[in-house]
Amino acid sequence: MIEVTEEQVLYFRARRGHLAGPGAVNAVAAARAILGSQSQQLPPSLLALSMRTKGRPTATTLKKEILESRTLVRTWGQRDTLHVYDPAAWADVVAARAEWAPGARGGPMPAETTLDKTLKVMKAASGPVTRTDLLGIAPASYVRAIGERAGAASIDAERFAAARLIWRLAQRGDACVADKVGAQQAYATRSAWFPKLKWPKVPAIRAAATLTQAYLAVYGAATATDVAHFFGARVSNAKLWLAELDGELTTVRCGDRKGLLVLTRDIPDLTATPPAAAAKWPLRLLPSWESMLMGHADKTWTVPDEADRKQVWRKAAFVAAVAIARGRVVATWTHKQQRGRLAVEVQPLSRWQASKHTAQVRREARAVAAHLELDDSCVTIAK
């Protein structure tokens, strides 16, 4: 067992998550480090990758990496949520899914034969397809059943069924999110977009253990409960994955926190002394659904005050954009574009210190504006 301070743990996570230091060599390395950038909305996930990458690439550049050069892939992953991944991690994400909780999408699932037929149609298409292109594939009995489950009076059951086909194909690793075709979201097959991508057959528990090892390398020290929370799984399963790493883990003591584990090889970095200079560990304007806020069941690491936590983790699973300084959330923030400028409004929380944080927020706002290819930024601090 080793003993560390909370600040040492937070600094370790900041460095491994590329929120401190020079940044990852490229966006692929940034995505790999944090096990994917949560991406139910694309812009926040691009900002999350940009701020972790050396040179802080623009949103346009990163979007091209997903849609043109395809060095990144956007698809469903942990917690049954869209993420932007290093494609090399995709096979493990798909294989590990059997170890994760089934998620909240209830109702009947399409038969494998229907999915195979859908994939055949997608492969025969000249490019990415939309839900409209897949209408009529699902049997009428399935359309009727899924419509009844979802509430047929309020939805188009056939389009809902088509969406379920796409989602299940993505879960199998056969499809990913492409660009829009007109106003509709489109989807591509793995075989078309990543024809040279290696796709090893990995046992589910081994894939889950591999991802757990990668998780601890950036989100450690962490508990089995934290691991389960991050992947959307049962704690009992997470304990089995950790058991697969037997001999690679060391127990950590940090104040009154119990059950913390770290990869033994990471102890030198975990026990390093955090720097005093803000330039070495800068304030960051993190986007909505930021990975560092999704990484642990224990929210007191980043937001010690209960009243503040209600401002960050809100209803309907919304996670606010925050300003984080030395590993602690000090404010939430919103933004909008006004005549070529980025207007940022900051809502201070209990740990906000105007004398320390205001200038740093303004600096970060300029970086966010550059990421969005805007001319300048302005910051308003709410009273």
Residue, then its C-alpha position, 0 to 999 in steps of 0.5 A: m500500500i502507498e499513501v498519497t494526497e488528493e492533489q497528487v491523485l488529481y495531478f496524476r489524472a490531469r497529466r495522464g488525461h493531457l489537461a496538464g503538460p504539452g498535450a498528446v502528439n495528436a488527436v488519436a493519442a488524446a482519444r486513446a488516453i481518455l478511452g474516447s471522448q463522450s460525443q452524443q453532441l459532436p462539438p463538445s467532444l471535439l473541444a475535449l480532444s482539442m484541448r488535450t492535443k498539442g497545438r489545439p487543432t480546430a473543430t474543422t480539422l478534428k471533424k475531418e479526422i472523423l469524416e475524411s481521413r478517418t483516423l478517429v471513429r465515432t460510434w456507440g461505446q461505454r454507457d451506451t453513449l456515442h464516443v469518439y475513439d481511436p479506431a484501434a480500440w474499437a474491437d475491444v469496446v465491441a467485445a467488452r460490451a457483453e460484460w457491461a450492463p445492457g443499458a436502458r434501451g428496452g423492448p424487442m431487439p431485431a433478429e440477427t438475420t434482419l441485422d445481416k440483411t440491413l448490413k448487406v443493404m448498407k454495403a451495397a449503397s454508394g455511400p453512407v446511409t440514413r434511416t430513410d434508406l433503411l425503411g422497409i427492411a425490418p419485418a412488419s411484426y417487429v415494427r409493430a412490436i417496437g412501436e407499441r413499446a415506444g408509444a406508437a402514437s408519438i413516434d414513426a414506428e418504422r423510422f424508430a425500427a430503422a434507428r434500432l437496426i443502426w444502433r445494433l449494427a454499431q454495437r456489433g462493430d459493423a457500423c459507425v456514425a458518418d456525416k449528415v446527408g441533407a438534414q439526416q444523420a448518416y451511417a457507414t459500415r466498418s468494412a467501407w470506412f476502415p477496410k484495413l482495420k485489424w479486428p481481433k477476436v477477443p474474449a469479452i472479459r479479456a477485452a474488459a480487463t484491457l480497457t480497465q487497465a487503460y482506464l486506471a492508467v489515466y483515471g487512477a487511483a480508482t475503486a471497482t465502483d468507479v470502474a463500473h461507473f465509467f463503463g456502465a457495468r455492475v460492480s461485481n463485473a468490475k471486480l472480475w476485470l480487476a482480478e484479471l490484472d492480478g499482480e499489476l495493481t497496488t492499493v492506495r490510501c488517500g485520506d479516508r478513501k478506501g478501495l483505491l487501486v493504481l497500476t503498480r507501474d504508475i506509482p512514480d507518476l502518482t507520487a510526484t509532487p504537483p507543481a505550484a505554477a499555474a502554467k504547469w497545471p492550468l485552468r481549463l474550460l472543459p466542455s459538457w459531458e467531459s470525461m474527467l467528470m464522467g470518470h468516477a462514481d465518487k464526485t467529491w474528487t472534482v466537486p467537494d461541495e454538494a450544492d456545487r454538484k447539483q449545478v454540474w450533474r443536472k437532470a436528464a443526465f446533463v453534465a455542465a461545461v465547467a472551469i476546472a483549476r488544479g483538479r477542482v471545479v470552480a465554475t460552470w460556463t456557457h457560450k454563444q457566437q456573436r458576430g464572429r466572437l465567442a461570448v463566454e458567461v461564467q457562473p462561479l461556484s463556491r471555490w471560485q477565486a476571482s483574483k486567481h481564476t478570472a485571467q485564466v478563464r479569459r486565456e482559455a476563452r481565447a483558446v476555445a475561440a481559436h478552436l471554433e475559428l472565431d476572431d476573438s472572445c469576451v468573458t462575462i463573470a456572473k455576480 
